[in-house]
Amino acid sequence: MKAPRLPRATAWSRVVGAAAVPVLLAGLAGCTGSGDDPAAAAAGRSATASAAPTPPARTGPVGPGCAMFPADGPGSPAALATTPVAGAVGTNPQLSTLTSAVLAANLVDAVNSRQDITVLAPSNAAFDALGTDALPALLADVPRLTTVLTHHVIAGRLTPDQLPGQHRTLNGDTVTVAGPADAPTVAAEQTLTGSAPAALVCGDVPTANATVYVIDQVLTPAA
């Protein structure tokens, strides 16, 4: 039986070489002699610039559950990119329990005021997995709830390639994420239920001050 879903809290809206060598030599050859040829120099600079690697274009959120975010309009990645993370999370119905939990722990300002962070955001299903009795008990225990929630916040805006690894959390402990980049997981022993690893639902979702990765388990702080 699933735990009763807390009402969505709208107050949350208050609340990351080799090919260039011939070109360079050609440019140097064009500059030899007593006179400079501006056209040749410009051509050399243009060729060198064109040889520089181009960073890959952003392809949008990754994960099997990204349909939870509409493609455009309110709640879409484009809209969330200009909204602080608290308000961004609060617009999604599948993150309403997390919204209520952050309000209960009085962490709205703490999350919104930090720049360039990564948030591992448990979905409603992740909280439901705690069980009928465990979820209300967690929400009622504010010190423990605060520790649990701050364990889900990592410094820096992490790309999918950067997410696998060990990271220090806002709680002051560490969380270890396993690869691959397009399907990261956190081991079962690092979750509150301890019965299944936390898997990615949808990630690399930008907000004004954070990058969000929605996960399907609630993580447990290090002992």
Rosetta blueprint (number, residue, H / E / L):
1 M L
2 K L
3 A L
4 P L
5 R L
6 L L
7 P L
8 R L
9 A L
10 T H
11 A H
12 W H
13 S H
14 R L
15 V L
16 V L
17 G L
18 A L
19 A L
20 A H
21 V H
22 P H
23 V H
24 L H
25 L H
26 A H
27 G H
28 L H
29 A H
30 G H
31 C L
32 T L
33 G L
34 S L
35 G L
36 D L
37 D L
38 P H
39 A H
40 A H
41 A H
42 A H
43 A H
44 G H
45 R H
46 S H
47 A H
48 T H
49 A H
50 S H
51 A H
52 A L
53 P L
54 T L
55 P L
56 P L
57 A L
58 R L
59 T L
60 G L
61 P L
62 V E
63 G L
64 P L
65 G L
66 C H
67 A H
68 M H
69 F L
70 P L
71 A L
72 D L
73 G L
74 P L
75 G L
76 S L
77 P H
78 A H
79 A H
80 L H
81 A L
82 T L
83 T L
84 P L
85 V H
86 A H
87 G H
88 A H
89 V H
90 G H
91 T L
92 N L
93 P H
94 Q H
95 L H
96 S H
97 T H
98 L H
99 T H
100 S H
101 A H
102 V H
103 L H
104 A H
105 A L
106 N L
107 L L
108 V H
109 D H
110 A H
111 V H
112 N H
113 S L
114 R L
115 Q L
116 D L
117 I E
118 T E
119 V E
120 L E
121 A E
122 P E
123 S L
124 N H
125 A H
126 A H
127 F H
128 D H
129 A L
130 L L
131 G L
132 T L
133 D L
134 A H
135 L H
136 P H
137 A H
138 L H
139 L H
140 A H
141 D L
142 V H
143 P H
144 R H
145 L H
146 T H
147 T H
148 V H
149 L H
150 T H
151 H L
152 H L
153 V E
154 I E
155 A E
156 G L
157 R L
158 L L
159 T L
160 P L
161 D L
162 Q L
163 L L
164 P L
165 G E
166 Q E
167 H E
168 R E
169 T E
170 L L
171 N L
172 G L
173 D L
174 T E
175 V E
176 T E
177 V E
178 A E
179 G L
180 P L
181 A L
182 D L
183 A L
184 P L
185 T E
186 V E
187 A L
188 A H
189 E H
190 Q H
191 T E
192 L L
193 T L
194 G L
195 S L
196 A L
197 P L
198 A E
199 A E
200 L E
201 V E
202 C E
203 G E
204 D E
205 V E
206 P E
207 T L
208 A L
209 N L
210 A E
211 T E
212 V E
213 Y E
214 V E
215 I E
216 D L
217 Q L
218 V L
219 L E
220 T L
221 P L
222 A L
223 A L
